[in-house]
Amino acid sequence: MILSPAQYLLRIDDLCPTVSAERWQQFQSLIEEFRLHPILAVVPDNRDPELQVSPPDPAFWDGMRALEAAGAAIGLHGYQHLCATRGRSLVDLHRISEFAGIPAATQHAWIGEGIGILRGHGLNPNVWIAPRHGFDRNTLAALREEGILLLSDGFARVPFLQGGLTWIPQQLWAPVEKERGLWTICVHPNTARDAEIVVLRRFLAVHAAQFTSLDRVIFRFDPATLTLAERIHAVCALRRLKISHAAGPIRKLACFRSNNSA
Ligand SMILES: [Zn+2]
């Protein structure tokens, strides 16, 4: 069932103790002001220099725990966010990633360690968010074995079952008004510009009531595979995105384009 009117999820990527303190504070202000329940994509053991923007925040993990207690979902955003492997992902956006193409046993070990690190900080990760959308069937098998049965990715307009996990689609990198469907808007505090935050704030001022939470989405969702029509929609949406990306600058894809992060 395609939701009508549209509902939105906000996903905030690349969270770790060295996230841009200034930008993260701005997003936290929006979360508080509009009472949002975002998906927080947390890197368990960040080693990616691009995500080392501010000095390590000693209050970072306290902040994550508080947000989870207030209704945010905790996403397992890879392991160390070191994207150095070539491999074909189930979401074919990038050829270099942290997980796609890595041997199954290594992926399983990384996922197990990542979950352990986040749990060690008192968090309860329940959704997978692959750096650079990079993951394969071995990733799904490891996630299933470790008990993570949700992932945030894909271009359909409804959650769906594939590979034994429930996929919560993530189709947007900036707010876009939609008539129907579930839309996840992914933002990156490290690279967000002033104008992007202004646009998000304006959108929230109008549409905050349409923002939902991962818990509510799962509660309402009856597990099902995608219909043929929705599969075609998703394939076309991905193709349009790749053509737009290849054609040149599109502001709303800035994060997708500029740093290849996710
Ligand atoms: Zn990332």
Residues whose N, C-alpha, C, O or C-beta is under 5 A from the ligand:
A	BS01	ZN	D13 D14 P131 S261 A262
